[in-house]
């Protein structure tokens, strides 16, 4: 299996790009809010077990896809330094089943990011839509640095369509 990890700050367009990439590769999409919203149905995000539970479900679904021969899977996430251990578990799981990983970081201008938070499509899932909360999160966490332990394709999608970004990912990683 090939696992494509698309990460970046809230509102940058991870799911939009993932869906375009899925259309041109046939890969499945396991986006961040499928697991976040699942756990949120039981626990509040501030509960100490919330993110640990999200990580367990996400890892188990990746393990399932790897074990069952899924050709390709795209996951989306907001990456912070505290996620490194979890990401290393994902990497080990995929490699254990002889899979490979492709990392993509999306980023864009801050003004564009704030504007994208207001997109109506963000209502469907419990996605961040509050600019003040985004600014607070960005000041407290480093959401713009690439993962320092893997090679990452970085795409500034300020003025790049999701389709063009997906095509760049497909070409770069020969998917």
Secondary structure, DSSP 8 states (H G I E B T S, - for coil): -EEEEEE-STTSSHHHHHHHHHHHH--EEE-HHHHHHHHHTTS-TTSTTHHHHHHHHHHHHHHHHHHTT-SEEEEEE---GGGHHHHHHHHHHHHHTT-EEEEEEEE--HHHHHHHTT-GGGGTTT----HHHHHHHHHHS--SS--TTS-EEEEE-SS--HHHHHHHHHHHHT-
